[in-house]
Amino acid sequence: MKKTETSLLLGDCREELKKLADNSIDLVFTSPPYADSRSNTYGGISPDKYVEWFLPVSKELLRVLKPTGTFVLNIKEKVVSGERHTYVIELILEMKKQGWLWTEEFIWHKKNSYPGKWPNRFRDSWERLLQFNKEKHFRMYQEEVMVPMGDWAGRRLKKLSETDKVRDPSNVGSGFGKK
Ligand SMILES: C[S@@+](CC[C@H](N)C(=O)[O-])C[C@H]1O[C@@H](n2cnc3c(N)ncnc32)[C@H](O)[C@@H]1O
């Protein structure tokens, strides 16, 4: 059996990341501080300063991630003066300028959320998990996370078109997804 070694680096990521070699990391998964929220617990960054604050970190992550690696960023929009702030959108655009590809998006479904606190909006019961990669040919093991869909899957799958039955590599080129 292959031996797995674990080492933990405890500290400010802006310093600790400098100790990591270029192109050495398979997966980065982070939930940075919420903009201006829970600042006593997690440290808070003003929404207007969030992009400027995060870009040096994402630049280092781009350096240390392997070309086949993946970066998942858990981030949440904040409502300021009655409207949703755009710092998440702005961050995606700036990270693309840094060289990142924005490749996928997942949600963290928060099942204990309930509506009714505000008269002008519902309460989000999800947070974004944005996936970024350096190259189109990244590692992805979809089968490892698939779960049975239930009985209706048999009926649904009967109606699949021929094009749905094959994985489409046309937008990434050949060799995609190989371990
Ligand atoms: C939103 S919380 C994430 C909580 C985490 N997912 C958990 O389950 O505990 C943000 C975390 O980032 C940490 N943090 C803030 N600035 C940091 C930095 N510059 N380097 C490393 N960690 C930082 C905070 O201490 C906090 O634990």
The ligand as an SDF file (V2000), in Angstrom:
LIG
                    3D

 27 29  0  0  0  0  0  0  0  0999 V2000
  -14.5390   31.5760    6.6200 C   0  0  0  0  0  0  0  0  0  0  0  0
  -13.3170   30.9000    7.6600 S   0  0  0  0  0  0  0  0  0  0  0  0
  -13.1550   29.3100    7.0940 C   0  0  0  0  0  0  0  0  0  0  0  0
  -13.4090   28.3760    8.1500 C   0  0  0  0  0  0  0  0  0  0  0  0
  -12.9900   26.9560    7.8410 C   0  0  0  0  0  0  0  0  0  0  0  0
  -13.5040   26.5100    6.5750 N   0  0  0  0  0  0  0  0  0  0  0  0
  -13.4840   26.0900    8.9670 C   0  0  0  0  0  0  0  0  0  0  0  0
  -14.3400   25.2490    8.7220 O   0  0  0  0  0  0  0  0  0  0  0  0
  -13.0470   26.3020   10.0640 O   0  0  0  0  0  0  0  0  0  0  0  0
  -11.8420   31.7070    7.1670 C   0  0  0  0  0  0  0  0  0  0  0  0
  -10.5820   31.1760    7.8400 C   0  0  0  0  0  0  0  0  0  0  0  0
   -9.4430   31.7780    7.2120 O   0  0  0  0  0  0  0  0  0  0  0  0
   -8.4840   32.0840    8.2020 C   0  0  0  0  0  0  0  0  0  0  0  0
   -7.5950   33.1280    7.6360 N   0  0  0  0  0  0  0  0  0  0  0  0
   -7.8530   34.4500    7.4990 C   0  0  0  0  0  0  0  0  0  0  0  0
   -6.8140   35.0770    6.9150 N   0  0  0  0  0  0  0  0  0  0  0  0
   -5.8740   34.1140    6.6850 C   0  0  0  0  0  0  0  0  0  0  0  0
   -4.5730   34.1270    6.1320 C   0  0  0  0  0  0  0  0  0  0  0  0
   -4.0310   35.2570    5.6690 N   0  0  0  0  0  0  0  0  0  0  0  0
   -3.8880   32.9670    6.0480 N   0  0  0  0  0  0  0  0  0  0  0  0
   -4.4320   31.8140    6.4870 C   0  0  0  0  0  0  0  0  0  0  0  0
   -5.6760   31.7300    7.0240 N   0  0  0  0  0  0  0  0  0  0  0  0
   -6.3790   32.8690    7.1220 C   0  0  0  0  0  0  0  0  0  0  0  0
   -9.3030   32.5090    9.3940 C   0  0  0  0  0  0  0  0  0  0  0  0
   -8.5640   32.3680   10.5810 O   0  0  0  0  0  0  0  0  0  0  0  0
  -10.4740   31.5090    9.3220 C   0  0  0  0  0  0  0  0  0  0  0  0
  -10.1670   30.3430   10.0320 O   0  0  0  0  0  0  0  0  0  0  0  0
  1  2  1  0
  2  3  1  0
  2 10  1  0
  3  4  1  0
  4  5  1  0
  5  6  1  0
  5  7  1  0
  7  8  2  0
  7  9  1  0
 10 11  1  0
 11 12  1  0
 11 26  1  0
 12 13  1  0
 13 14  1  0
 13 24  1  0
 14 15  1  0
 14 23  1  0
 15 16  2  0
 16 17  1  0
 17 18  1  0
 17 23  2  0
 18 19  1  0
 18 20  2  0
 20 21  1  0
 21 22  2  0
 22 23  1  0
 24 25  1  0
 24 26  1  0
 26 27  1  0
M  CHG  2   2   1   9  -1
M  END
$$$$
